Amino acid sequence: MPNLSFQYPAWFLILCALLGLGYAMLLYYRDTTFREQAPSLNRWLAVLRWLTITILSALLLSPLLKRIQTETKKPVVVLAQDVSESVGAELQGPALDQYKQNWAGLRDALAEGYDVHELAFGDAVREGIDFRFTDKVTNLSQALQDVYDRYGAQNLGAVILASDGIYNEGSNPAYSGAQIAAPVFTVALGDTTPKKDLLVKRVFHNKIAYLGDRFSVQIDLAALNCAGTQSVLAISKVEGEQTRNLQNFPVSVTGSDFFSTREVLLEADQPGVAQYRVSVAKVPGERSAANNTRDIFIDVLDARQKILLLANSPHPDLAALRQSLEGNKNYQVAVAFVNDPGIDVAKFDFVVLHNLPSGANDIAGILNTLNNKGIPRLFVAGMQTNYNALARAQNLASVQSNAQQSDDVQGKVSPAFAAFTLSPTMTEELPRFNPLTSAFGNFAATPQAQVLLWKRIGKVDTDQPLLAIGETNGIKTGLFLGEGLWKWRLFDYLQHNNHDIFEEIVGKTIQYLSLKEDKRKFRITLDKNIFKENEPVVFGAELYNDSYELTNDPDVAISVRNSQGKEFLYTFNKLSKAYTLHAGILPAGNYTFRATTSFNGQTLTYEGRFSVQPVQLELFETTANHAVLRQLSRQFGGETVYAAGLPGLADKIKTAGAIKPVIYQSTHTHPLINLKWLFLLLAGMLSVEWFLRRYFGAY
């Protein structure tokens, strides 16, 4: 029943009634307007006016109408089913049909008094169960945490979790930290009997290797109940439909619980995603060979930059630079002299020109090749350099020198330099290094130059650049106006027992200059080149106009092709100024793609490749672990049953005294003045009073 309350004392209603009575008496007590009518007319008109004024004044007291609503919510019971491959390997045929009937019977029996929710878990937790058992991993702790996140704030009565107890992602579910305030009943599935099994348990390897490198792969072998058997471990490379054997090793199983580790070296001989297969031969009596093989994928990068140290003549600087650069395995360094036959600078990604151009070699042809190919370069100018030709070859500094005299100079780091970051140690220590030899003359940095080092002659800091970087005709260029870098390398080792400072200044300078900018107007991006088969493949795309501004006006199509030649066609979605494509989950294998779009009358294309790696975790642990389920039930006050006991779980839950419905009461408050019928009542009484007055001859 609704209750009426006021925001002012209730006795104010007496004042409201007296106010209405006074107003009615003032209007009708001695009124002679209706003296020819029956005396009762005045009384009825006074009553109407009294009720109207009383109700209106009572509404000024802000009366509230309170209503209490009661709602009964059933307890929530969660039925969570493990749908990973390891469960499906044991639960098949008639056994699966019977299990599905028992599951449906349990769900229907609980639905009478409980709010039942079904969840499937494995790779992820999702609503609904299809009993297909295709998930590649099992994460029991995540399943419990998800149950808590979804239903922890509700009246959670019980959780029924059906699994074989095998988990290969996440932590032990007993230590998951899920604060479930309800009993957890576990249904033990699978077979706990250890079977005769030889398997490749784990393979450890780097995801990335560089072309030409040799990399290590660690293989863990395990065996159960296979004592005294012999097998062969084989490592092969899968190339399309062909498999090429690389190495074989004999395996002798020496015990019933056997474990062995072997490390092998492989060579990255081709760029791209390389697929290797590690397999161990099946032994007599082994039930299944599904876990005897593992495929691994390694992204072989051809990312090495070819660097040429081209010199006018032999010089110890060349050895210092080469030793510093060869410490970075991304660089392939070659040394040559300008008069060597067969030198082709076009084959290199970066060129260091030491004492070039010189008086005897103006290298005009070499510079033309570098400019035509857009190859970045670093000039190291010394006493053999032709400074007139050097001035024409770059625009970072104006140079005037005949190289007849020299200065001993040190380097001071420019505080305004911002192209890349230098360590505080280098900034502090480099000015103390041995002086280098620099040609005497007039040198001044141009506005296009970013000066990294200024010359210090003696104790005087000059405004002449020692090392500057910038761009010449759109090509990254560096200029070092001195020779004797070998002195810095030796001094660095003498002072610090390492070459860290020297390698930092050389390495970061060449890394910045040799970094290639991607100026393609159409690009496709992938977060990685190797996906797991339970991961979605997501593409991104960018399209730039002539001003290098992002646009996504035209449509972008992409063709994805697997190793068998089957083609998958997609169209990108437009997102803000870019494109995105969720290609979904693809079968394991190697794929190539080709994206196309038409923009400003041009057809732009982008090609690439990626691989989808099979997830084989569920094949390498086939023995059910019911101990985990029993521990879980004890921790949360539940019970463990087997699949045959599934129908009896409904009675166990119904007889549990703690699982009860919850009654919720809520109070709804509404101002009385918002009631429409009250407005109609007041309007009606005023209208009746007005009608009677007019009808009987008054205003």
C-alpha positions in Angstrom: 0.0 0.0 0.0 1.3 3.5 -0.8 2.1 5.7 2.1 1.6 9.5 2.2 4.2 11.7 3.8 4.8 15.4 4.0 8.0 17.5 4.1 6.4 19.7 6.7 4.6 18.8 10.0 1.3 17.0 9.3 -0.7 19.3 11.6 -0.2 22.0 8.9 -3.1 20.2 7.2 -5.4 21.8 9.9 -4.3 25.2 8.8 -5.0 24.3 5.2 -8.5 23.2 6.1 -9.1 26.4 8.1 -7.8 28.4 5.2 -10.2 26.7 2.8 -13.1 27.1 5.2 -12.3 30.8 5.8 -12.1 31.5 2.0 -15.4 29.6 1.4 -17.3 31.5 4.2 -16.0 34.8 3.1 -17.3 34.1 -0.4 -20.6 32.4 0.4 -21.7 32.9 4.1 -23.7 36.2 3.6 -23.8 36.1 -0.2 -27.3 37.0 -1.5 -26.6 36.4 -5.1 -28.6 33.1 -5.0 -31.3 34.2 -2.6 -34.0 33.2 -5.0 -32.6 29.7 -5.2 -32.7 26.9 -2.7 -30.5 27.5 0.5 -28.6 24.3 -0.2 -27.0 25.8 -3.4 -24.9 28.2 -1.3 -23.8 25.3 0.9 -22.7 23.1 -2.0 -20.8 25.9 -3.7 -19.1 26.7 -0.4 -18.1 23.0 0.0 -16.6 22.9 -3.6 -14.6 26.1 -2.9 -13.5 24.8 0.6 -12.3 21.4 -0.9 -10.5 23.2 -3.8 -8.6 25.7 -1.6 -7.8 23.0 1.0 -6.3 20.6 -1.6 -4.4 23.4 -3.3 -2.9 24.7 0.0 -2.1 21.1 1.1 -0.1 20.6 -2.1 2.1 23.5 -1.0 3.3 21.2 1.8 5.0 19.0 -0.9 3.3 15.7 0.0 5.1 12.6 -1.2 3.6 9.2 -2.2 5.9 6.3 -1.1 5.4 2.8 -2.5 7.5 -0.3 -1.5 8.1 -2.9 -4.2 9.3 -6.4 -3.3 11.2 -8.6 -5.8 12.3 -12.2 -5.2 15.4 -13.3 -7.2 16.3 -16.9 -7.7 19.8 -18.1 -6.8 22.1 -18.2 -9.8 23.6 -21.5 -10.8 26.5 -21.5 -13.3 27.1 -24.6 -15.5 30.6 -24.3 -16.9 31.8 -26.8 -19.5 35.4 -27.3 -20.6 35.3 -27.5 -24.4 39.0 -28.0 -25.1 40.4 -30.7 -27.3 41.7 -32.9 -24.5 38.2 -33.4 -23.2 36.9 -34.2 -26.6 39.6 -36.8 -27.2 38.1 -39.0 -24.4 34.4 -37.9 -24.6 33.2 -39.3 -27.9 30.5 -41.4 -29.5 27.8 -42.9 -27.3 29.5 -41.6 -24.2 29.2 -38.1 -25.5 25.5 -38.6 -26.4 24.8 -39.9 -22.9 26.7 -37.0 -21.3 24.8 -34.4 -23.3 21.5 -36.0 -22.2 22.6 -35.9 -18.5 23.7 -32.3 -18.9 20.4 -31.3 -20.4 18.5 -33.1 -17.6 20.6 -31.3 -15.0 20.0 -28.0 -16.6 16.2 -28.5 -16.8 16.0 -29.8 -13.2 17.8 -26.7 -11.9 15.8 -24.3 -14.0 12.7 -24.9 -11.9 14.1 -23.1 -8.9 17.2 -21.4 -10.0 18.4 -18.9 -12.6 20.7 -21.2 -14.7 23.5 -19.8 -16.9 25.7 -22.0 -19.2 29.3 -21.1 -20.0 31.8 -22.8 -22.3 35.5 -22.2 -21.6 38.9 -23.1 -23.1 40.5 -20.4 -25.2 38.1 -17.9 -23.8 34.8 -17.9 -21.7 31.6 -17.5 -23.7 27.9 -18.1 -23.1 26.3 -21.2 -24.5 27.7 -24.7 -25.0 27.9 -26.6 -28.3 29.9 -29.7 -27.1 32.3 -29.4 -30.1 35.5 -29.5 -28.0 37.7 -27.5 -30.5 39.4 -25.0 -28.2 43.2 -25.2 -28.4 44.0 -24.3 -24.8 42.5 -24.6 -21.3 42.6 -21.8 -18.7 40.7 -22.9 -15.6 41.8 -19.9 -13.5 40.4 -17.5 -16.1 37.1 -19.5 -16.2 36.7 -19.0 -12.4 37.7 -15.4 -12.6 35.2 -14.8 -15.3 32.4 -16.5 -13.3 33.2 -14.1 -10.4 33.3 -11.1 -12.7 29.9 -11.9 -14.2 28.0 -13.2 -11.3 29.9 -12.3 -8.1 27.7 -9.4 -7.4 24.5 -11.5 -7.8 23.0 -14.2 -5.7 25.4 -16.8 -6.9 24.2 -20.1 -5.4 26.5 -22.7 -7.0 29.1 -23.3 -9.8 29.2 -26.6 -11.6 32.5 -26.9 -13.5 33.0 -29.9 -15.8 36.6 -30.5 -16.9 39.4 -33.1 -17.0 41.6 -30.9 -14.8 44.2 -30.3 -17.4 45.2 -26.6 -17.8 47.9 -25.3 -20.1 47.4 -21.6 -19.7 47.1 -19.5 -16.5 47.9 -20.6 -13.0 46.5 -23.4 -10.8 42.8 -22.6 -10.4 43.0 -23.2 -6.7 45.3 -20.1 -6.5 43.4 -18.0 -9.1 42.3 -15.5 -6.5 38.7 -15.6 -7.6 36.5 -14.7 -4.5 33.6 -16.9 -5.3 31.2 -17.0 -2.4 29.4 -20.2 -3.5 30.2 -23.9 -3.5 32.0 -25.2 -6.6 30.9 -28.7 -7.7 33.4 -30.2 -10.2 32.5 -32.9 -12.7 35.6 -35.1 -13.4 36.0 -36.0 -17.1 38.7 -37.8 -18.9 40.9 -40.8 -18.0 43.6 -40.6 -15.3 45.3 -43.8 -16.4 48.8 -43.0 -17.8 49.1 -44.4 -21.3 52.2 -45.4 -23.2 53.3 -42.2 -24.8 56.4 -40.7 -26.3 56.0 -37.0 -27.1 57.8 -33.7 -28.0 56.9 -31.9 -24.8 58.3 -28.4 -25.5 60.4 -26.6 -28.1 62.2 -23.4 -27.1 63.3 -21.1 -29.9 63.6 -17.4 -30.8 60.7 -16.0 -32.8 63.1 -14.0 -35.0 66.4 -14.8 -36.7 68.5 -12.9 -39.2 69.4 -14.2 -42.6 72.6 -16.1 -42.6 72.7 -16.6 -38.8 72.8 -19.9 -37.0 70.2 -20.2 -34.2 69.6 -22.6 -31.4 66.5 -24.7 -30.8 66.0 -26.6 -27.5 63.8 -29.7 -27.7 62.4 -31.4 -24.6 61.3 -35.0 -25.0 59.2 -37.0 -22.5 57.9 -40.5 -22.4 55.6 -42.5 -20.1 55.7 -46.3 -19.8 58.1 -46.6 -22.8 61.1 -47.9 -21.0 63.6 -49.8 -23.2 62.2 -48.6 -26.5 64.2 -46.8 -29.3 63.1 -44.0 -31.5 64.5 -41.3 -33.8 64.3 -37.5 -33.3 64.0 -35.7 -36.7 64.2 -32.0 -37.5 62.8 -31.0 -40.9 62.1 -27.9 -42.8 58.6 -27.6 -44.4 58.6 -25.7 -47.7 55.1 -25.6 -49.1 54.1 -29.2 -49.8 57.6 -30.5 -49.5 59.4 -31.5 -46.3 63.2 -31.5 -46.3 65.0 -33.5 -43.5 67.8 -31.6 -41.8 69.0 -33.6 -38.9 68.3 -37.0 -37.1 69.2 -38.1 -33.6 68.7 -41.5 -32.0 66.6 -41.6 -28.8 66.9 -44.3 -26.2 64.1 -44.3 -23.6 65.8 -45.4 -20.3 62.9 -45.3 -17.9 59.1 -45.4 -17.5 59.1 -41.7 -16.6 61.6 -40.4 -19.2 62.7 -36.8 -19.9 65.5 -35.6 -22.1 66.7 -32.3 -23.6 68.6 -31.8 -26.8 69.8 -28.6 -28.4 70.3 -28.3 -32.2 71.6 -25.6 -34.4 69.7 -24.5 -37.5 70.7 -22.0 -40.2 68.5 -19.2 -41.4 69.1 -19.6 -45.1 66.1 -17.9 -46.7 64.2 -14.7 -45.7 60.5 -15.0 -44.7 58.6 -17.1 -42.3 60.4 -20.5 -42.0 58.5 -23.5 -40.8 60.4 -26.3 -39.0 59.0 -29.6 -37.9 60.3 -31.5 -34.8 59.1 -35.1 -34.7 59.9 -38.3 -32.9 59.1 -41.7 -34.3 56.2 -43.6 -32.8 57.2 -46.5 -30.6 55.4 -49.9 -30.5 52.3 -49.9 -28.5 51.9 -46.1 -28.4 48.2 -45.2 -28.4 48.5 -41.9 -30.3 51.2 -40.2 -32.3 49.4 -36.8 -32.4 51.8 -35.3 -29.9 54.9 -36.8 -31.5 55.3 -33.8 -33.8 55.6 -30.1 -33.2 55.8 -27.3 -35.8 57.7 -24.1 -35.0 57.7 -20.9 -37.1 60.6 -18.5 -37.2 60.6 -15.1 -38.9 63.8 -14.8 -40.8 64.6 -11.2 -41.4 66.8 -9.9 -44.2 67.2 -6.7 -42.3 71.0 -6.4 -42.6 72.1 -3.2 -44.0 75.1 -3.3 -46.3 77.6 -0.6 -45.4 80.6 0.4 -47.5 83.6 2.1 -46.1 85.1 3.7 -49.2 88.4 5.4 -48.7 90.9 7.4 -50.7 93.8 5.4 -49.2 94.5 3.1 -46.3 93.9 4.7 -42.9 93.6 3.5 -39.3 90.1 5.2 -39.1 88.8 2.4 -41.4 89.7 -0.3 -38.9 88.1 1.7 -36.0 84.9 2.2 -37.9 84.7 -1.3 -39.1 85.2 -2.8 -35.7 82.6 -0.6 -34.2 80.0 -1.3 -36.9 80.5 -5.1 -37.1 79.4 -5.3 -33.4 75.9 -4.7 -34.7 74.7 -7.8 -36.4 72.2 -5.8 -38.5 75.2 -4.4 -40.4 77.2 -6.1 -43.1 80.4 -4.0 -43.5 82.8 -3.9 -46.4 86.0 -1.9 -46.9 87.2 -0.7 -50.3 89.4 1.9 -51.9 88.2 4.3 -54.6 90.6 2.9 -57.2 89.7 -0.8 -56.6 88.2 -2.3 -59.7 84.6 -3.5 -59.7 83.3 -1.3 -56.9 79.5 -0.8 -57.3 78.2 1.5 -54.6 74.7 0.9 -55.8 74.7 -2.5 -54.0 75.1 -0.8 -50.6 72.5 0.8 -48.3 75.0 3.3 -46.8 78.4 4.6 -47.8 81.1 6.2 -45.6 83.4 8.4 -47.8 86.7 8.7 -46.0 88.9 11.6 -47.4 86.7 11.7 -50.5 86.4 13.6 -52.7 90.2 14.0 -52.8 92.6 15.9 -55.0 93.2 12.8 -57.2 89.6 11.4 -57.1 86.6 13.8 -57.4 84.3 10.7 -57.3 81.7 12.6 -59.4 80.5 9.3 -60.9 80.1 7.7 -57.5 78.2 10.7 -56.2 75.9 10.6 -59.2 75.2 6.9 -58.5 74.5 7.7 -54.8 72.2 10.5 -55.7 70.3 8.6 -58.3 69.8 5.6 -55.9 69.0 7.9 -52.9 71.7 6.2 -50.8 72.6 8.1 -47.6 76.3 8.8 -46.9 78.7 10.2 -44.4 81.7 12.3 -45.4 84.8 12.0 -43.2 87.0 14.9 -44.3 90.7 14.9 -43.5 93.9 16.2 -44.9 93.5 14.4 -48.2 90.1 15.8 -48.9 89.4 18.2 -51.8 87.3 20.8 -49.9 86.1 22.6 -53.0 84.6 19.4 -54.3 83.3 18.6 -50.8 81.5 22.0 -50.7 79.7 21.1 -53.9 78.8 17.5 -52.7 76.9 18.6 -49.6 74.9 21.6 -48.2 75.5 21.1 -44.4 78.5 23.4 -44.1 80.3 26.0 -46.1 84.0 25.0 -46.3 87.0 27.0 -47.3 90.3 25.2 -46.9 93.3 24.1 -48.9 94.2 21.4 -46.4 97.7 22.6 -46.2 97.5 23.3 -42.4 95.7 21.5 -39.6 94.2 22.1 -36.2 94.1 19.7 -33.2 90.4 19.7 -32.3 88.1 18.1 -29.7 84.4 17.7 -29.9 81.8 19.4 -27.7 78.2 18.1 -27.8 75.7 20.7 -29.0 73.0 21.2 -26.3 70.5 22.1 -29.1 70.9 18.8 -30.9 67.6 16.8 -30.9 67.7 14.3 -33.8 68.4 11.5 -31.4 69.3 11.1 -27.7 72.8 10.8 -26.3 73.7 9.4 -23.0 74.8 11.8 -20.2 78.1 9.8 -19.9 78.9 10.4 -23.5 78.0 14.1 -23.3 80.3 14.5 -20.3 83.2 12.4 -21.4 83.6 13.0 -25.1 85.1 16.6 -24.8 88.0 15.0 -22.8 89.0 12.6 -25.6 92.2 13.0 -27.5 92.3 15.7 -30.1 91.7 14.8 -33.8 93.2 16.3 -36.9 91.1 18.8 -38.7 92.0 21.0 -41.7 92.6 24.6 -41.1 90.1 26.9 -42.8 86.7 28.6 -42.6 83.8 26.3 -41.8 80.3 27.3 -41.0 77.1 25.3 -40.5 74.2 26.0 -42.9 70.6 26.3 -41.8 69.9 22.8 -43.2 72.4 21.2 -40.7 71.9 19.8 -37.3 75.2 20.1 -35.5 76.0 17.3 -33.2 79.6 18.3 -32.3 81.2 21.7 -32.3 85.0 22.1 -32.7 87.0 22.9 -29.5 90.5 24.1 -30.3 92.5 24.1 -27.1 90.3 25.5 -24.5 88.3 27.6 -26.9 84.8 26.5 -28.0 84.3 27.6 -31.6 81.2 28.0 -33.8 82.7 25.6 -36.4 81.0 22.3 -36.8 82.9 19.0 -36.3 80.0 16.6 -36.9 76.7 17.7 -38.6 73.8 15.8 -40.1 71.0 16.8 -42.3 69.6 16.2 -45.9 71.1 17.0 -49.2 68.5 16.9 -52.0 66.3 14.9 -49.8 69.0 12.3 -49.0 70.3 11.9 -45.4 73.9 13.1 -45.2 76.5 13.4 -42.5 79.7 15.5 -42.4 82.6 14.9 -40.1 85.3 17.5 -40.5 88.3 15.6 -39.0 90.3 12.4 -39.1 91.9 10.3 -36.4 88.8 8.5 -35.1 91.0 5.6 -34.1 92.5 7.8 -31.4 89.0 8.2 -29.8 88.5 4.4 -29.9 91.8 3.7 -28.2 91.3 6.5 -25.6 87.9 5.2 -24.8 89.3 1.8 -24.0 92.2 3.2 -22.0 89.8 5.3 -19.8 86.9 2.9 -19.4 88.1 -0.6 -20.5 85.4 -0.6 -23.2 84.4 1.2 -26.4 80.9 2.2 -25.3 81.2 6.0 -25.9 82.9 5.6 -29.2 80.5 3.0 -30.4 77.6 5.2 -29.2 78.6 8.2 -31.2 79.4 6.2 -34.3 76.5 3.8 -34.0 73.8 6.3 -33.4 75.0 8.6 -36.1 75.1 5.9 -38.7 71.8 4.4 -37.5 70.1 7.7 -37.9 71.6 8.4 -41.3 71.0 4.9 -42.7 67.4 4.6 -41.4 65.1 4.3 -44.4 61.9 6.3 -44.4 58.9 4.6 -45.8 57.5 7.0 -48.4 55.1 4.7 -50.0 51.6 6.2 -50.3 49.9 2.9 -49.7 50.8 0.6 -46.8 49.5 -2.5 -45.1 50.4 -3.2 -41.5 50.2 -6.3 -39.4 51.0 -6.4 -35.7 53.2 -9.5 -36.3 54.1 -12.0 -39.0 53.3 -15.2 -37.0 49.8 -15.7 -35.5 48.5 -18.6 -33.4 45.6 -20.5 -35.0 43.3 -19.3 -32.2 44.2 -15.7 -32.8 42.3 -13.4 -35.2 44.4 -11.9 -38.0 43.9 -8.1 -38.1 45.2 -5.9 -40.9 45.6 -2.2 -40.9 46.0 0.1 -44.0 47.1 3.6 -44.6 46.7 5.7 -47.8 48.4 9.1 -48.3 47.6 11.8 -50.8 50.2 13.8 -52.6 50.7 16.0 -49.5 51.3 12.9 -47.4 48.0 13.4 -45.6 46.0 10.4 -44.5 42.8 9.7 -46.5 40.4 6.8 -46.8 38.2 7.9 -49.6 38.7 4.9 -52.0 37.9 1.4 -51.1 40.7 -1.1 -50.3 40.5 -4.8 -51.3 42.8 -7.6 -50.2 43.3 -11.1 -51.5 44.8 -13.6 -49.0 46.1 -16.9 -50.4 47.2 -20.0 -48.5 49.9 -22.4 -49.6 47.4 -24.6 -51.5 46.4 -21.6 -53.6 42.9 -21.1 -52.0 42.0 -17.4 -52.1 40.1 -15.4 -49.5 38.8 -12.0 -50.6 38.1 -9.1 -48.2 37.3 -5.4 -48.2 38.7 -3.1 -45.6 36.5 -1.1 -43.2 37.1 2.6 -43.0 38.1 3.9 -39.6 38.7 7.6 -39.0 41.3 8.4 -41.6 42.7 4.9 -42.0 41.5 1.3 -42.8 41.1 -1.8 -40.7 40.2 -5.4 -41.5 39.4 -8.2 -39.0 40.0 -11.3 -41.1 39.1 -13.7 -38.3 40.7 -16.9 -37.4 42.5 -18.7 -40.2 43.7 -22.3 -40.5 47.4 -23.1 -39.7 49.7 -22.5 -42.6 51.6 -20.0 -44.7 49.8 -17.1 -46.4 50.5 -14.4 -48.9 48.4 -11.3 -49.4 48.0 -8.6 -52.0 46.1 -5.4 -51.3 45.0 -3.0 -54.0 43.3 0.4 -54.3 42.7 3.0 -56.9 43.6 6.6 -56.1 44.0 9.7 -58.4 43.9 7.4 -61.5 46.6 5.1 -60.1 46.4 1.5 -59.0 48.4 1.0 -55.8 49.4 -2.4 -54.5 51.0 -3.8 -51.4 52.2 -7.4 -51.0 53.3 -9.3 -48.0 53.2 -12.6 -46.1 52.4 -14.1 -42.7 51.9 -17.5 -41.1 49.4 -19.1 -38.8 51.1 -21.4 -36.3 49.1 -24.4 -35.0 48.4 -24.5 -31.2 49.2 -28.1 -30.1 49.1 -27.7 -26.3 46.0 -29.9 -25.8 47.8 -32.8 -27.5 50.8 -32.9 -25.1 49.0 -33.6 -21.9 46.5 -36.4 -22.3 46.2 -37.8 -18.7 43.3 -36.2 -16.7 44.2 -34.4 -13.5 41.3 -35.0 -11.2 43.4 -33.9 -8.2 43.1 -30.3 -9.3 39.3 -30.6 -9.4 39.1 -32.2 -5.9 41.3 -29.5 -4.5 39.1 -26.8 -6.1 35.9 -28.3 -4.7 37.3 -28.6 -1.2 38.5 -25.0 -1.3 35.0 -23.7 -2.2 32.9 -26.1 -0.2 31.7 -28.2 -3.0 32.0 -31.8 -4.1 33.6 -33.7 -7.0 31.5 -36.2 -9.0 32.1 -38.2 -12.2 30.2 -37.9 -15.4 27.8 -40.7 -14.4 26.9 -38.7 -11.2 25.8 -35.6 -13.1 22.0 -36.2 -12.7 22.3 -36.3 -8.9 23.9 -32.9 -8.7 20.5 -31.2 -8.9 19.4 -32.9 -5.6 22.7 -32.0 -3.9 22.3 -28.3 -4.8 18.6 -28.2 -3.8 19.3 -29.8 -0.4 22.2 -27.3 0.3 20.8 -25.0 3.0 22.8 -22.0 2.0 21.4 -21.7 -1.5 18.3 -19.6 -1.1 16.4 -16.9 -3.0 17.0 -13.3 -2.0 14.2 -10.8 -1.5 14.9 -7.2 -2.6 12.8 -4.3 -1.4 12.9 -0.9 -3.0 11.1 2.3 -2.1 9.8 4.5 -4.9 8.9 8.1 -4.0 6.8 10.4 -6.2 5.6 13.9 -5.5 1.8 13.9 -5.1 1.6 17.0 -7.3 2.7 15.0 -10.3 -0.5 12.9 -10.3 -2.6 13.8 -13.3 -5.9 12.7 -11.8 -5.4 15.2 -8.9 -5.1 18.0 -11.5 -8.3 16.8 -13.2 -10.1 16.7 -9.8 -9.2 20.3 -9.0 -10.1 21.4 -12.5 -13.4 19.5 -12.3 -14.4 21.1 -9.0 -13.6 24.6 -10.2 -15.5 23.9 -13.4 -18.6 22.6 -11.6 -18.5 25.7 -9.3 -18.2 28.0 -12.2 -21.0 26.2 -14.2 -23.4 26.4 -11.2 -22.8 30.1 -10.7 -23.3 30.9 -14.4 -26.3 28.6 -14.6 -28.1 30.3 -11.7 -27.4 33.8 -12.9 -24.1 34.9 -11.2 -20.6 35.6 -12.4 
